[in-house]
Amino acid sequence: MTDNLFQSFALNEKLNLTNRVLMAPLTRCMADDDLVPTQAMAEYYGRRAEAGLIISEATIIRPDAQGYPNVPGLFSLAQIEGWRKVTQAVHDNGGKIFAQLWHTGRVAHPHFYGGGDVLAPSALAVEGSVPRMRELTYQVPKAVSHEDIEGLVNDFATAAENAMLAGFDGVELHGANGYLIDQFLHHDSNQRTDEYGDSPENMARFPLAVVDAVVARIGQDRTALRVSPGAYFNIAPDSRDRDVFDHYFAELEQRNLAYVHIGIFDDSMEFDYLGGRVSQYVRANYSKTLVGNGSYSAQHASTAISQDKFDLIAIGRPFIANPDYVSKVKSGADLLDYSEEMLASLV
């Protein structure tokens, strides 16, 4: 039984979702060479408007945020216009859509923006090379200055304003999965000794500044956040991270965000320093609207919601394979299995 997935859900007084199934952000690398969303992207998102809320693929806030080919941006007029076609397609089909705002931090590569610094909390490179472009190896980043930090905070807020101009219903800050905001929250990637490192209060300072700046521009009811307390992607775990996230969630609890979204590829993973699954840890430390994620089937998500493990579920790859995922689950129809070949086009 999955009936609870199809109940409406009020994020707040301004935003009501028709069901509890969210389309998770899925990087497709299908924007044009100017990082402008295409008509094919508009049609792709429009076909998935049955989701209670679509979270867009991660969208960079400025040129030096780019770490993957042909990802969309939200910093030029052409990009805003391209996204307006996407949001219109979703709204015309009765859906809602948030823009996920992104800076990749030390996972960026100068190849994409004509050279210059890679920015990160500390001058610590991530190992390996750029997915889809393996000839590009990661570089040692520049530890951001206070001036850099002020610029980044402002550019996140400006991108949120641009999202509103493009017709989005809100934004989700990508504060997870080893990208810039998340890099400040883990000892492996943040080894600063100034007011942005070393202690939980300092390590959470930049992420909270971004949250507060975006809230100031577009409102708390339009602002959401993705988080990864468990280090598992481009960041090594450190038991001291627990104290950082304990402080972070205590601060987030005081901010009435639209929701907090767990960033994890597979929520069956357990982390000793979190005392188990990421979802268990977050729910124990955050009482407000929580989005679960991490390889859940509709049935398992329904059970988890009924047990108050989270309030909403974000579904990823099955939405690539099944534009009508919500209808199929509701009717009990068989789902098409996802395969990597599906990444070659937007269907």
HELIX and SHEET records of a PDB file:
HELIX    1   1 ASP A    3  PHE A    6  5                                   4    
HELIX    2   2 GLN A   39  GLY A   46  1                                   8    
HELIX    3   3 PRO A   63  ALA A   65  5                                   3    
HELIX    4   4 LEU A   77  ASP A   92  1                                  16    
HELIX    5   5 GLY A  105  VAL A  107  5                                   3    
HELIX    6   6 PRO A  110  PHE A  112  5                                   3    
HELIX    7   7 HIS A  146  LEU A  165  1                                  20    
HELIX    8   8 LEU A  180  GLN A  183  1                                   4    
HELIX    9   9 PRO A  200  MET A  203  1                                   4    
HELIX   10  10 ARG A  205  ILE A  218  1                                  14    
HELIX   11  11 GLN A  220  ARG A  222  5                                   3    
HELIX   12  12 ASP A  241  GLU A  253  1                                  13    
HELIX   13  13 ASP A  272  LEU A  274  5                                   3    
HELIX   14  14 VAL A  278  ASN A  285  1                                   8    
HELIX   15  15 ALA A  298  SER A  306  1                                   9    
HELIX   16  16 ARG A  317  ALA A  321  1                                   5    
HELIX   17  17 TYR A  325  SER A  331  1                                   7    
HELIX   18  18 GLU A  340  ALA A  344  5                                   5    
SHEET    1   A 2 PHE A   9  ALA A  10  0                                        
SHEET    2   A 2 ASN A  16  LEU A  17 -1                                        
SHEET    1   B 9 VAL A  21  MET A  23  0                                        
SHEET    2   B 9 LEU A  53  ILE A  60  1                                        
SHEET    3   B 9 ILE A  97  TRP A 102  1                                        
SHEET    4   B 9 GLY A 170  GLY A 175  1                                        
SHEET    5   B 9 THR A 223  VAL A 227  1                                        
SHEET    6   B 9 VAL A 260  ILE A 262  1                                        
SHEET    7   B 9 LEU A 290  GLY A 292  1                                        
SHEET    8   B 9 LEU A 312  ILE A 315  1                                        
SHEET    9   B 9 VAL A  21  MET A  23  1                                        
SHEET    1   C 2 LEU A 119  ALA A 120  0                                        
SHEET    2   C 2 LYS A 142  ALA A 143  1                                        
SHEET    1   D 2 SER A 129  VAL A 130  0                                        
SHEET    2   D 2 MET A 133  THR A 137 -1                                        
SHEET    1   E 2 GLU A 270  PHE A 271  0                                        
SHEET    2   E 2 GLY A 276  ARG A 277 -1                                        
END                                                                             
